[in-house]
């Protein structure tokens, strides 16, 4: 018997395996909304979990993604 470390699902907390990925998250509740690489296609204006408005946070995140390129 033993233990092994796993990544956890940002939504439900269950153990998952695989490569670590970056997500755009709600500034209010911390829920993962979309992968960083898919941010340009993400078109929701509000968090589906808590209803927080995402417009300004998305603009800031897009600016940071642009700097990474």
N, C-alpha and C positions, 0 to 999 in steps of 0.2 A: 504494500500500500504506500501511497505517497500523494504528493500534491504537485500540481503543475499550474503555472500562471497562464491565463488567457486574457485576451482583450474582452471588454464587455460591450454589449449593445448600448448605445447612448440613450435609447428610448426605454427599454425594458430592464436592462441590467443583466441579462442572461449572458453566459459565457459564449464567446464566439472565437473562432480561429481565423487566421489569415493575416494579411498585411495591414499595418496600421495606416489609417487614412484620416485626412483632415476634413472637418465638416464646418459649414456655416451654421452657427447656433443662435437661438433666440437670446437676446440680451437680458430678458426678464427671467425666463424659467430655465434656460440652458438646454432646451431640447434641440437635438440635431435636426436641421431642416433640409439640407442638401449637401452633397460633397462639394468641396472647394472647387474642383474642376468643373462642376455643373452650375456654378453660381450665375453665370451670364444667362442661362436658360431659366433660372428660378424666377417665377413671376408672381408669387404670393405676396400680398402686401401686409398680411397679418399672420401671426403665429397660429397654427391650427390647434395648439395645446392651450395657450393662455390668452390669445387674442391681442397680444402686444403688436403695435404698429412697427413694421420692419423697414419702411422706406429709407430712413436716414442711415440705419445700420447697414443696409444692403449697399447704399452708395459708398459708405466708408470702406466696406469690405471689398467692393469692386476696385476702389482706388488702390488698396493694398495688393490685390491680386495683380493689377496692372504693373505695380512696382516690382513684383516678383519675376515678371517675364523678362 
